[in-house]
């Protein structure tokens, strides 16, 4: 049993560390480079942290960018550290010395807010009807959630995958967790 678990973990690490094009991430960056500070990463992706940092990127104007998979050189690690040190200095001048602690608190808060967003969504008739139109089960909702500039307002892009694992967009909604309302955007 342990041997199969170990084999599975190794296979998962190899799959996660390299995308179809040989890169560590297939996510396309459509945000203009000059508007966001970038924190570079490499190695086995921390997908949960990536989801959370994507969710608060609009507020902080910070992107986490994978620059390499699991196989890295010392030269790459040194260059990433040097670039990140410059980014951290820039972020400190923008947000103050305690920016890292506040950023981490925002990540943790966003993790909890994602649960609140889903709680509002699953009880909303408009959302449930839209899921039915897209043939998505309520317990299998794939979504990208981002925090808006207005406190308590979130946008969620809901999607599924076809049999060839191609993403099929279902809808975009705006969720107000304070008023517990859902507005269909598209």
N, C-alpha and C positions, 0 to 999 in steps of 0.2 A: 504494500500500500504506500509506504513512504517513498519507494522508488518511483511510482507513478506520479506522486505529488511533486517530487523533485523534477522529474522530466517535464511535467506541465508548467512548472514555474520557469524553467529554463526556456521552454518554447515560448511562453508568454513574454519573457524578457527580450528574446530575439525578435519577435513580431513587433513589440511595442517600440523597440529602438530604431526601427528602420521602416520608413514609408515606402510606397510603391516606387518612388523616384530616387530612393536611396537616402532621402533626408529623414530627419526625425519627426517631422510634422508635415501633414499635407494641407494644413489650414492656410488659406491664402490671406495675406494681409492687404486689405483694401483701404486701410486708413493711411492718409499721407504721412510719410516718415517724419517730416519735420514737426509734426504736432504732438508727438508722443515720445517720452523717454523710454528706452528699451533696456530691460534687464535680460542679459543673455544666459541661457541655460544649455546644458548638454547632459548626456547620460539617459538612463531610464526615465521616461517622462512621468511626472507626477500629475496625472490627468485631473485629479480632484482639485489640486491647487491651480492648475491651468484654467479650469472651468470658473473657479472663484475669481481669479485675477482678471479673466475676460469680463466677468460680470461687473467689476468695479473699475475697469479701465477707463471708462468715460469720465468718471469722477476724478481719478488721479492722473489721467493722461500718462499711464504707464502700461507698457506691453511686456509680457514675458515672451521671449523669442527663443525657440530651440535652434541652436546653430550646429549641433552634431548629435549623432546617435551615441551608442554605448562605447564605441571604440574611439578613443581620443588620444592625442599626443600631449606631452608636457607643454609643447609650444602653444597648442590650442588653449589649454587650460590657463596658461600664463596670459595669453592675449585676452581671453574672456575676463579674467580677474582684473586686468588693467582697464579694460573698457567699462566693466561694471563699477570699478572704483571711481572713474570719471562720472558715470551716471549717478552714483550715490552722492557724490559731491554736489552735482547739479540739483538733485532732488532735495538735499539738505538746504541749499541756498533758496530753493523755491518754497519748501514746506516747513523748514525748521529742523533743529537737531533731533527731535523726537518723531520724525516722519515714519521711520520703520515701525515703531511701536503702534502708531495710529493706523498705518497701512495694514498691519497684521490684525488689529482689532476690527478694521473694516472687512477684512477677509472673513474673519470669524462671524461677524454680524451678518454678512451677506449669506453665509452658509445657512444661518437660521432663517433669514428672510426668504430664501429659496423654498424652504418648507412651508412658510406662510403663503407664498405665491401659489404653490401647488394646492394648498388647502382651499384657497379661494377658487382656484380653477375647477377642481373636481366637484364642487358644489354648485357650479354655475351652469344653468340650462343652455345658454347660447354656446358655451364652450363644449359641453357634452354633445350637443347637436352637430357641431362642426366636426368633432372627432368621429361621429357616426358617418358623416359624409365622406370622410377621409379613410374610413375603415381602420381606425385606430382604437384599440382597447384602452379603457381608462387607466388600467394598471400597467400599460406599456408605453406611456407617453415619453417620447424623446423631445427635449426642449433645450433651447439656449435662452437663458434669462440674463438680461442686463438691467442694471440699476440706472434710472434716469436721474437727471439733475434735481428733480423734485422729490423730496423725502416721501417714502411710502408708495411711489409709483415705479412700476417695473414693466419692461416689455419682454414678452416671451415669443420666440419663434418655435412653432411646433412642427415636427416633421416625422417621417417614418422612412423605412428603407424598403426598396423593392427586392425581388428575389435575386437580383444581381448585386445587391448591396449599394445601389445608387440611392442617394438621398432624394426623397420626395417631400417637398414643402407642403404643409397642410394649411397653416394660417399664422398670422401674427396678431397678438392681442396685447392690450395695455391693461395692467392689473393694478388697482388701487387697493392695497392691503388694509388701509385704514377704513375705507368705506365699503370694502369687500365687493367691489364692482369689477366687471370685465367688459372691455370695449374691444370689439373686433376692428383691427386696423386693416387687414387684408385677408 
